[in-house]
Amino acid sequence: MKPTMALKPLVFALAALMAVAAQADSNRHPTPTPAATSGASAVIADVQVSHDNNITNNGTLNSAKVTDSVKNTNGNVGVNVASGSGNQQDNAAAIASSDQNFVLGTAAAVVSASQTNSYNKVNNHGTQNGATLNDSIRNTSGNIGVNVSAGDLNQQKNNLAIAVSGGNLASAAAGTVQTSNNLTVVNDLSSVSTHTPWHHPTTTRVPVSNNSTVNDSIKYTSGNVGANVSAGFGNQQNNSTVISRTSM
């Protein structure tokens, strides 16, 4: 799906919201005196596409770590850490605020995310993937988004949409589409041979290993916190939060 195709319905939705707000106010205050109007809108249309990739790992070690980080922070914080091949990560925030001095003020925030993973092939031979979130995201406040990925073709996304209006309408929406199809994963043992002059050759079999760890993290926090930790192949993760507020 092209970004323009994802954006068009969002534009129409915002236009509809503005029209509804104006109509609602005219029904409540049917006076001929024109009133000041304002509108605020924020739109994010994200598309993550992973298509027709061929990856071969022989005894590969992928390690992604977030350690002793994202502590004592506040506000809007986004952290992406990836190790491997073809990983996609994103943090997005859409915030719209309408001035309270405008009676007909409207605010709309919309987030649209699409993740597609198709026709990809990965061959793992004794590959080890480790994703760790350790002693992090502590004593924080606000909007915190953290993505940690180890492996291949993982997709991670954090979305936040906030609409605040001093008028009579505030709307926030988030839409996510995750598609995974026609994927091929081959996990095999790898062989490591050792030769010495006085012993017969020895062979060690190394298996594929995928480990995700969250340890002593996300403590004493407040606000909106989204953390994605994945290890392996073709994982899709998403955190979406929508908030709307009107003072009337």
C-alpha positions in Angstrom: 0.0 0.0 0.0 1.4 3.4 -1.0 1.6 6.1 1.6 -0.7 8.4 -0.5 -3.4 5.7 -0.5 -3.2 5.5 3.3 -3.3 9.3 3.6 -6.4 10.0 1.5 -9.1 8.5 3.9 -7.5 10.3 6.8 -7.8 13.7 5.0 -11.5 12.9 4.3 -12.0 12.0 8.0 -10.5 15.2 9.2 -12.7 17.2 6.8 -15.8 15.4 8.1 -14.8 16.1 11.7 -14.5 19.8 10.9 -17.9 19.8 9.2 -19.6 18.0 12.1 -18.2 20.5 14.6 -19.5 23.4 12.6 -22.9 21.8 12.2 -23.2 20.9 15.9 -22.4 24.5 16.9 -24.9 26.0 14.5 -27.6 23.8 15.9 -26.8 24.8 19.4 -26.4 28.5 18.7 -28.6 29.5 15.7 -27.6 33.1 15.6 -26.7 35.1 12.5 -23.7 36.6 14.2 -20.5 35.0 12.7 -18.2 33.5 15.3 -14.5 33.0 15.2 -13.4 29.5 14.1 -10.3 27.6 14.3 -9.1 24.1 13.7 -6.0 22.1 14.5 -5.2 18.7 12.9 -2.2 16.4 13.0 -1.9 13.4 10.7 0.7 10.6 10.5 0.5 8.0 7.8 3.2 5.4 8.2 3.9 2.4 5.9 6.5 -0.2 6.6 7.0 -2.7 3.8 9.4 -5.7 3.7 9.2 -7.6 0.5 11.1 -10.2 -1.5 14.3 -10.4 0.7 16.6 -13.4 0.9 18.9 -13.6 4.0 21.3 -16.3 5.0 22.9 -16.4 8.4 25.7 -18.9 9.2 26.7 -18.9 12.8 25.7 -15.2 13.1 25.4 -13.5 16.5 22.9 -10.7 16.7 22.6 -8.8 19.9 20.6 -5.7 20.7 20.7 -4.2 24.2 19.3 -1.3 26.0 21.0 -1.2 29.4 20.8 1.5 32.1 19.1 3.9 29.8 16.0 6.1 29.4 16.0 6.9 33.1 14.9 10.1 34.9 13.4 11.5 31.7 10.2 13.3 30.8 8.4 14.5 27.7 8.4 12.7 24.4 11.2 10.1 24.1 11.7 7.6 21.3 14.4 4.9 21.3 15.1 2.4 18.5 17.8 -0.3 18.8 18.2 -3.0 16.1 20.7 -5.7 15.3 20.5 -8.0 12.3 19.1 -7.5 8.8 16.1 -5.7 7.4 14.6 -4.6 10.7 12.1 -1.7 10.7 11.4 0.5 13.7 9.5 3.7 14.1 8.1 6.1 16.8 5.4 8.6 15.8 3.4 11.2 17.7 0.5 13.3 16.3 -0.6 16.2 18.6 -3.3 18.7 17.7 -4.4 21.6 20.0 -7.1 24.2 19.3 -7.1 27.5 21.0 -9.8 27.8 23.7 -10.6 31.3 22.7 -12.3 30.0 19.6 -15.9 28.7 20.3 -16.0 26.5 17.2 -12.5 25.2 17.7 -11.9 21.6 16.7 -8.9 19.4 17.1 -8.3 16.1 15.4 -5.3 13.8 15.6 -5.0 10.7 13.4 -2.3 8.0 13.2 -2.4 5.3 10.5 0.2 2.5 10.4 0.6 -0.3 8.0 3.2 -3.1 8.4 3.6 -5.6 5.6 6.0 -8.6 5.6 5.7 -10.8 2.5 7.7 -13.1 0.3 10.8 -13.1 2.4 13.1 -16.0 3.1 15.6 -16.5 5.9 18.1 -19.4 6.4 19.5 -19.6 9.9 22.4 -22.0 10.6 23.4 -21.9 14.2 22.3 -18.2 14.5 21.9 -16.7 17.9 19.6 -13.6 18.4 19.3 -11.8 21.7 17.3 -8.7 22.5 17.6 -7.3 26.0 15.9 -4.5 27.9 17.8 -4.2 31.2 17.5 -1.7 34.0 15.9 0.9 31.7 12.8 3.1 31.4 12.7 3.9 35.1 11.6 7.0 36.9 10.2 8.5 33.6 7.1 10.4 32.7 5.4 11.4 29.5 5.3 9.6 26.2 8.0 6.9 26.1 8.5 4.6 23.1 11.2 1.9 23.0 11.9 -0.7 20.3 14.6 -3.4 20.7 15.0 -6.0 18.0 17.6 -8.7 17.2 17.3 -10.9 14.2 15.9 -10.3 10.7 12.9 -8.5 9.2 11.2 -7.5 12.5 8.8 -4.6 12.4 8.1 -2.5 15.5 6.0 0.7 15.9 4.8 3.1 18.6 2.0 5.4 17.9 0.5 8.3 19.9 -2.4 10.6 18.9 -3.5 13.4 21.1 -6.3 15.9 20.3 -7.1 18.8 22.7 -9.8 21.3 21.9 -11.1 24.3 23.7 -14.2 24.1 21.5 -16.9 21.4 21.3 -15.1 18.6 19.4 -11.9 16.7 19.9 -11.2 13.5 18.1 -8.2 11.1 18.1 -7.9 7.9 16.2 -5.3 5.3 15.5 -5.4 2.5 12.9 -2.9 -0.3 12.4 -2.7 -3.0 9.8 -0.1 -5.8 10.2 0.2 -8.3 7.4 2.5 -11.3 7.3 2.3 -13.8 4.4 4.4 -16.1 2.3 7.3 -16.2 4.6 9.9 -19.0 4.7 12.1 -19.6 7.7 14.7 -22.4 7.8 16.4 -23.1 11.2 19.2 -25.6 11.1 22.1 -26.7 13.3 25.6 -25.4 12.3 28.6 -27.6 12.6 31.9 -26.6 14.1 34.8 -29.1 13.7 37.9 -29.2 15.8 41.1 -30.9 14.6 44.1 -31.8 16.7 47.2 -33.8 15.8 46.6 -36.4 18.5 42.8 -36.7 18.6 40.1 -37.6 16.2 38.1 -34.6 14.8 35.2 -33.5 17.0 32.1 -31.8 15.7 29.9 -29.5 17.8 26.3 -28.8 16.8 25.2 -25.2 17.4 21.4 -24.7 17.4 19.5 -21.6 16.4 18.7 -19.6 19.6 16.3 -16.7 20.0 16.0 -14.9 23.3 14.1 -11.8 24.4 14.6 -10.5 27.9 13.0 -7.6 29.9 14.7 -7.3 33.2 14.3 -4.8 36.0 12.8 -2.2 33.6 9.7 0.0 33.2 9.5 0.8 36.9 8.3 3.9 38.7 7.0 5.3 35.5 3.9 7.4 34.6 2.2 8.4 31.4 2.2 6.5 28.2 4.9 3.9 28.0 5.3 1.5 25.0 8.1 -1.1 24.8 8.6 -3.7 22.1 11.3 -6.4 22.5 11.7 -9.1 19.9 14.2 -11.7 18.8 14.0 -13.9 15.8 12.4 -13.4 12.4 9.4 -11.6 11.0 7.9 -10.4 14.3 5.5 -7.5 14.2 4.8 -5.4 17.2 2.7 -2.3 17.7 1.7 0.0 20.6 -1.1 2.6 19.9 -2.6 5.2 22.2 -5.3 7.7 21.4 -6.4 10.5 23.7 -9.0 13.1 23.0 -10.2 15.9 25.3 -12.6 18.8 25.0 -13.2 21.5 27.6 -16.8 22.1 26.6 
